[in-house]
Amino acid sequence: MVLRELTSRVAVVTRARIDPPKRGDEYANRTEIAERFGGSKVPGIMRFPGNDIVNAFSDENGPYADEPPDPVQPFEYRGEGRKGNQTLIRGNKMLDEARQHRRAVRFWYRPAGGKFTFVTWVAVLDRAQEWAPDDDQKQRLEYTFLFMSVPGPDPGTWPRSVLQRINDGPISDEPPPPLPDETETADTRKRSRSYREYVDALGPEPGKNPTQPAPSKGARNNYRRDRRARGAVLIRAAGQCENDGCTGMPPDTTADGSAILEVDHVHDLALGGPDHPSQMIALCPNCHAAKTRGRNRGVFRRHLQARAAALHRKALADTDGPETPL
C-alpha cells in the first residue's frame, strides 16, 4: 500500500511532459505525432501520456463535418463516435470537462493534402446535439462542441468576451426533433411537418410576442437555440441554395455527404441576437460570398430578407394545406 502511494506521487516523465507540443508544430500524420509524444494514433480526442492537456484533432478529409479553425470567430468541432448515437464518454467527456473547468485544449488541424499542425489553443464554449449520418448513413445524434481560439492555456490571458461566452454549467441534453429520412426528404408535406416541429421548439418568432424580453448581447446559452434554428433552415432548404437567383450548387459535398450550404442571418445581428428560421437562409458558397463581400451586397441582403420570410411562411403553410408555389 505504501509503495503504491509513493508510486502514485511520482510524476511520469514522458516526452509530452518535458517537451510538450508548441503552437505551429507540424507532423505529416498521426503516426509521427504518436512516435513523438506517445499514446494512440486513432482517437480524435486524447491526452498524451504524462500530460493532462486534451488534444482535439481535425482532418479536412476525415469522416467528421468539423468546421475549419477560425482565429476570431467560434467554430464547431464534432464529437467522437462514428456509429450510433454519440455518448458523453472518453474523448467527448474530456472536452465537456474542459468546458466546465475552463481548461484550454490543443487544436490540431490537417487541411486537404497538408500536415497536422498544432494550430491554436481553444476554449470550449458550449455543447449541443444535432442529427447527422453515421458511417452506415443512418441518422444519429452527434455532439457539437463550440470552440474559440485563445492566446494560451492560462485562462487569465483569455479575452473577457471569451470568458463571458463560456457556458460552464451543467447541460442536460435536449435532442432536436428528428430529421425526415431520405424517403421523406422529397415529400414537401412531411419535410414541412419536421420544419414546424423545429420552429415550435424554438418558441415565438422574434417580435411576435410583446411579452418576450429583448435578447441580451451577453447571453451565454443561445448556442443550442442557434443549432436548432440552423437545423430547421437546412430541413427547409432540402439540400438546395435558397437564393432564387442561384446559378448552381457546387458538385462536391461535405464529409458526411450533405450539401455544402452556409446558414446565415439575413440581418446583421449582434452577437447574442435572436436566431429564428424566419430571419435565416441557406446559401451555397458563391451566394454566401456575394452576401458578405459582393459589390451589390446591400441590395442582395434586402432581397434575402424578403426571401427568408417568404420561405418560412410557405414551409409552415405546407403543413396545413396543399403545396403552394413561391
Phi, psi and omega in degrees: 000314180297316180299320180296317180295319179295319180297321182293338182272347181278124180294136177283121181271113179227166178301319181294334181278317184272335180217071185292165179301146176248146180303132183100347178300139181236142176219144186298324184200180181291332178298315178297321180295317179295321178294328182281315189244354180086181180085182183279153177257010184258308186298144176280342180229122186197167170247145173282148180304132178078008181227128187277350185282136179280141175246135176242121182256138178226130181239123182303328179265011181279181185279351184257146182271056177292152170274146178295154181296145180232131183287341186232342182244151175298149177220157187262143176233128183277148181289180186262141180125115190256354178223136180073177179298134175289147180238163185272066178229171178045238185299321179297321178294322178301314180294321181291324176293324176297324176295310185294326184258006178055051178257139180287152179237140173281129179251119178254139183220138174237111175288165180304124179077004184252197180251161172286126181234136171285094190283313188197159165279145178228150168261142177269109186279322189195174181218142177212177175236148173211163178274137178204153180286142175268193183295338177266010181061028174259138180293131179217166178277130183236141176279140170239127177253134180266118182256155173217129179297138178227160185296329184188186184285343182274114180302339178295342179263356184282143177300149180300324181298326177288313180302323181290335183272349182286122174268092187262011178272175176297142179239124173266122181298128177233089184302142174291164177303150181299150175278154172293142179284178186300325181288339181264344185300322181280349180273107185302318183295314181293321178296321180293325177296319177296321177299316180297322178301317178296314182297317179298323180292336180282340182091191186301145175295138180308131179090350182266346181244106184296340180269356182285124180292152177295141180295143179273135180298332181266013182302135186260338191250037181261005183293315180295324176297316179299318179299317181292321178297317178295321177299320178298317181296320180293325174297315180298321183288331179053042175082010182235148175297136184272000172284118183291351176256014182297139181266358176147140178283154176294148182287340183275173177230175174284177182300329181268008176090001180273165182294148178278102181225140175256123176267122186224157175285145177274347172249149176281085184277145174291155178305128181094002179287177185292138175248113181212139183303334178292344181242020182225156183213148178263126184231145172290165182304321181293314181292326177294320178296321179296324180292323186267329186230358184293153180298325181255033186296331179297311178296318182297319180296320178296323177296317181292329176299313179292322181296314180298317180297319180292318179297322178297312180298318182294317181298321177289321180295327182292345177280342187252337184212188180294155180299134181244143180290153179250000000 
